[in-house]
Amino acid sequence: MSRFFNITTSDDGTSTIFLYGDIGDYTEVQSGRIAQELMEAERVSRRIHVRINSNGGEVYSGIAIFNALRHSQADIRIYVDGIAASMASVIALCGKPVEMSKYARLMLHSVSGGCYGNKQDLQRCMEEIESLEGSLSEIYAERLGMSKEEVKQTYFDGEDHWLTAKEALNLGFIDDIYDADPVPADSTPAQIYTLFNNRLVEPQKNREDMNLEDVKKRPRFKDCASDADVFRLMDQLEEEAGKVPILTKENTDLKARVKTYEDKAEAE
């Protein structure tokens, strides 16, 4: 499983899903995988935290994720750790509640897209973009208490609208602000995105290193002088383990044959 797609469960039974990366069928945050992870999280817990650090991505994939989270029977709480831009800002709205790190950023802008073809093809593309903006405007409007047209005029004007956590709270996008490990005050949105991604990756890397050190302490690995020796021994053990089913079957067959001879001898 990709390091950006994982479910962790805490001691109190809360599951956490990370939406770290771009949204789309061929990128880190894939709607199908998120839906599967959500179903797995619902199976083991009723409280689910969704943590976001995403620059956005494909609208249709984002809408699928939004609907999966919105219709979940679990208690969905969303935390914007770093960036919730474009389609990610829409997904963030379905949390009950939605909280942002005081260093995070929310961003809204017009739908972008493109196509190739004749003027009819281009016209259909423009109509589809306008239709999508209408759908997204309804989602924002429901959260903000604004009309659909007010949202379109304010945020779908061709500009990027970056909001700090305080601005997002005052406008009604989020419910609260939480503290987090600080980032440099002059960080750009791109730098914030990278910082929070690294904070997710590094603990996992450290955990992998720690696990390898634990393996070295086991008696079977005491003579391994290097990590390479450890992995070679692991390969040998894996190969031996692969032979177990075959050996077990042979053992069972031999026992059956011996039993047949014993029964025959006893009968004679």
C-alpha positions as CSV (number, residue, x, y, z in Angstrom):
1,M,0.0,0.0,0.0
2,S,1.3,3.5,-0.8
3,R,2.6,5.4,2.1
4,F,0.0,8.1,1.4
5,F,-2.8,5.6,1.7
6,N,-3.0,4.0,5.1
7,I,-5.4,3.5,8.0
8,T,-4.1,3.8,11.5
9,T,-6.2,2.9,14.5
10,S,-5.4,4.5,17.9
11,D,-6.0,2.9,21.4
12,D,-9.4,4.6,21.7
13,G,-10.6,2.9,18.5
14,T,-10.3,6.0,16.2
15,S,-9.3,5.2,12.6
16,T,-7.4,7.8,10.6
17,I,-7.3,8.0,6.8
18,F,-4.7,10.2,5.1
19,L,-5.6,12.1,2.0
20,Y,-2.0,13.3,1.2
21,G,-1.3,14.0,-2.4
22,D,-3.1,14.8,-5.7
23,I,-6.6,13.6,-6.3
24,G,-7.2,11.4,-9.4
25,D,-7.4,7.9,-10.8
26,Y,-3.7,7.7,-11.5
27,T,-2.3,9.8,-8.6
28,E,-1.9,9.4,-4.9
29,V,-5.5,10.0,-3.7
30,Q,-7.6,7.6,-5.8
31,S,-11.4,7.6,-5.2
32,G,-11.7,3.8,-5.4
33,R,-8.9,3.2,-2.9
34,I,-10.3,5.8,-0.5
35,A,-13.7,4.3,-0.7
36,Q,-12.2,0.8,0.1
37,E,-10.2,2.3,3.0
38,L,-13.3,4.1,4.3
39,M,-15.3,0.8,4.3
40,E,-12.4,-0.9,6.2
41,A,-12.2,1.9,8.7
42,E,-16.0,1.7,9.2
43,R,-15.7,-2.0,9.9
44,V,-13.4,-1.5,12.9
45,S,-14.5,1.9,14.3
46,R,-17.3,4.4,14.4
47,R,-15.0,7.4,14.7
48,I,-12.9,8.3,11.6
49,H,-10.5,11.1,11.3
50,V,-9.6,12.2,7.7
51,R,-6.4,14.3,7.4
52,I,-5.8,16.3,4.3
53,N,-2.7,17.7,2.6
54,S,-3.6,18.0,-1.1
55,N,-3.3,20.5,-3.9
56,G,-6.5,19.1,-5.4
57,G,-6.9,17.3,-8.7
58,E,-9.6,15.7,-10.8
59,V,-13.1,17.0,-10.1
60,Y,-15.0,13.7,-10.7
61,S,-12.7,11.7,-8.4
62,G,-13.0,14.4,-5.8
63,I,-16.8,14.4,-5.9
64,A,-16.8,10.6,-5.5
65,I,-14.6,10.9,-2.4
66,F,-16.8,13.7,-1.1
67,N,-19.9,11.6,-1.5
68,A,-18.3,8.5,0.1
69,L,-17.4,10.6,3.2
70,R,-20.6,12.5,3.3
71,H,-22.8,9.4,3.2
72,S,-20.7,7.4,5.7
73,Q,-22.5,6.4,8.9
74,A,-19.4,6.9,10.9
75,D,-18.4,10.0,12.8
76,I,-16.3,11.8,10.2
77,R,-14.0,14.5,11.5
78,I,-11.7,16.2,9.0
79,Y,-8.4,17.9,9.7
80,V,-6.6,20.1,7.2
81,D,-3.0,19.6,8.1
82,G,-1.3,21.5,5.4
83,I,-3.1,22.4,2.1
84,A,-6.7,21.8,1.1
85,A,-6.7,23.4,-2.4
86,S,-9.1,23.3,-5.3
87,M,-11.0,19.9,-5.1
88,A,-9.5,19.1,-1.8
89,S,-11.2,22.2,-0.3
90,V,-14.5,20.7,-1.4
91,I,-13.8,17.3,0.2
92,A,-12.9,19.1,3.5
93,L,-16.4,20.6,3.8
94,C,-18.1,17.2,4.5
95,G,-16.4,16.9,7.9
96,K,-18.4,17.1,11.1
97,P,-16.6,19.2,12.2
98,V,-13.8,20.5,10.0
99,E,-10.6,21.8,11.7
100,M,-7.5,23.4,10.2
101,S,-4.0,23.7,11.5
102,K,-3.3,27.3,12.2
103,Y,-0.5,27.1,9.6
104,A,-2.6,25.5,6.9
105,R,-4.2,27.0,3.8
106,L,-7.5,26.6,2.0
107,M,-7.8,27.6,-1.7
108,L,-10.8,28.0,-4.0
109,H,-10.7,28.8,-7.7
110,S,-12.5,28.2,-11.0
111,V,-12.6,24.7,-12.5
112,S,-9.8,24.1,-15.1
113,G,-9.9,21.7,-18.0
114,G,-9.2,21.4,-21.7
115,C,-10.0,19.5,-24.8
116,Y,-9.1,19.1,-28.5
117,G,-11.5,19.2,-31.4
118,N,-13.7,21.4,-33.4
119,K,-15.8,24.4,-32.1
120,Q,-18.6,22.1,-31.1
121,D,-16.2,20.0,-29.0
122,L,-14.8,23.2,-27.4
123,Q,-18.3,24.4,-26.7
124,R,-19.3,21.1,-25.0
125,C,-16.1,21.4,-22.9
126,M,-17.0,24.9,-21.8
127,E,-20.5,23.8,-20.9
128,E,-19.2,20.9,-18.8
129,I,-16.9,23.2,-16.9
130,E,-19.7,25.6,-16.2
131,S,-21.9,22.7,-15.1
132,L,-19.2,21.5,-12.7
133,E,-18.8,25.0,-11.3
134,G,-22.5,25.0,-10.7
135,S,-22.4,21.7,-8.8
136,L,-19.4,22.8,-6.7
137,S,-21.1,26.2,-6.0
138,E,-24.0,24.3,-4.5
139,I,-21.7,22.4,-2.1
140,Y,-19.9,25.6,-1.0
141,A,-23.2,27.5,-0.7
142,E,-24.7,24.9,1.6
143,R,-21.7,25.2,4.0
144,L,-21.4,29.0,3.8
145,G,-25.0,30.0,3.9
146,M,-24.6,31.8,0.6
147,S,-26.5,31.5,-2.7
148,K,-25.1,29.5,-5.6
149,E,-24.6,32.6,-7.6
150,E,-22.9,34.5,-4.8
151,V,-20.4,31.7,-4.5
152,K,-19.7,31.7,-8.3
153,Q,-19.2,35.4,-8.4
154,T,-16.9,35.4,-5.3
155,Y,-14.7,32.4,-5.8
156,F,-15.1,31.3,-9.5
157,D,-13.8,34.5,-11.0
158,G,-10.6,33.1,-12.5
159,E,-8.4,33.9,-9.5
160,D,-6.9,31.7,-6.8
161,H,-8.4,32.5,-3.4
162,W,-6.0,31.5,-0.6
163,L,-7.4,31.5,2.9
164,T,-5.5,31.2,6.2
165,A,-7.1,29.2,8.9
166,K,-8.4,32.3,10.7
167,E,-9.9,33.6,7.4
168,A,-11.5,30.2,6.7
169,L,-13.0,30.2,10.2
170,N,-14.4,33.7,9.9
171,L,-16.0,32.9,6.5
172,G,-17.6,29.7,7.8
173,F,-15.5,27.1,5.8
174,I,-14.3,25.4,9.0
175,D,-15.4,24.9,12.6
176,D,-12.2,25.3,14.5
177,I,-8.4,25.8,14.4
178,Y,-6.0,23.4,16.1
179,D,-2.4,23.8,17.0
180,A,0.3,21.9,15.2
181,D,4.1,21.7,14.9
182,P,5.1,25.2,13.6
183,V,6.2,26.0,10.1
184,P,8.3,29.1,9.1
185,A,6.1,32.2,9.0
186,D,7.0,33.1,5.4
187,S,6.3,29.6,4.0
188,T,4.6,29.4,0.6
189,P,1.6,27.1,0.1
190,A,3.9,24.7,-1.9
191,Q,6.4,24.7,1.0
192,I,3.7,24.0,3.6
193,Y,2.4,21.1,1.4
194,T,5.9,19.6,1.3
195,L,6.6,20.1,5.0
196,F,3.5,18.2,6.0
197,N,4.1,15.4,3.5
198,N,7.5,14.9,4.9
199,R,6.1,14.7,8.4
200,L,4.0,11.8,7.3
201,V,6.8,10.0,5.5
202,E,9.6,10.4,8.1
203,P,7.9,8.6,11.1
204,Q,7.2,5.7,8.8
205,K,10.8,5.6,7.6
206,N,12.0,5.7,11.2
207,R,9.6,2.9,12.2
208,E,10.9,0.7,9.4
209,D,14.5,1.4,10.6
210,M,13.5,0.5,14.2
211,N,11.9,-2.7,13.1
212,L,15.1,-3.8,11.3
213,E,17.1,-3.2,14.4
214,D,14.6,-5.3,16.4
215,V,15.0,-8.1,13.9
216,K,18.8,-8.0,14.3
217,K,18.4,-8.7,18.1
218,R,16.7,-12.1,17.4
219,P,18.8,-15.2,18.0
220,R,18.5,-16.4,14.4
221,F,20.1,-13.1,13.1
222,K,22.8,-12.7,15.8
223,D,25.6,-13.5,13.3
224,C,24.5,-11.0,10.7
225,A,27.1,-8.3,10.3
226,S,25.2,-6.0,8.1
227,D,21.7,-5.1,6.8
228,A,22.5,-7.0,3.6
229,D,23.2,-10.2,5.7
230,V,19.8,-9.7,7.4
231,F,18.0,-9.5,4.1
232,R,19.8,-12.5,2.7
233,L,18.8,-14.6,5.7
234,M,15.2,-13.3,5.3
235,D,15.2,-14.5,1.7
236,Q,16.4,-17.9,2.8
237,L,13.7,-18.1,5.5
238,E,11.1,-17.0,2.9
239,E,12.3,-19.7,0.5
240,E,12.2,-22.3,3.3
241,A,8.7,-21.2,4.3
242,G,7.6,-21.6,0.7
243,K,8.5,-25.2,0.8
244,V,6.5,-25.9,4.0
245,P,3.1,-26.6,2.2
246,I,4.8,-29.1,-0.2
247,L,6.6,-30.9,2.7
248,T,3.4,-31.0,4.7
249,K,1.6,-32.6,1.8
250,E,4.4,-35.2,1.3
251,N,4.3,-35.9,5.0
252,T,0.5,-36.4,4.9
253,D,0.8,-38.7,1.9
254,L,3.5,-40.8,3.5
255,K,1.5,-41.2,6.7
256,A,-1.5,-42.3,4.7
257,R,0.6,-44.9,2.8
258,V,2.1,-46.2,6.1
259,K,-1.4,-46.5,7.6
260,T,-2.5,-48.5,4.5
261,Y,0.4,-51.0,5.0
262,E,-0.2,-51.2,8.7
263,D,-3.9,-52.0,8.1
264,K,-3.0,-54.6,5.5
265,A,-0.4,-56.2,7.7
266,E,-2.9,-56.4,10.6
267,A,-5.5,-57.9,8.4
268,E,-3.1,-60.6,7.2
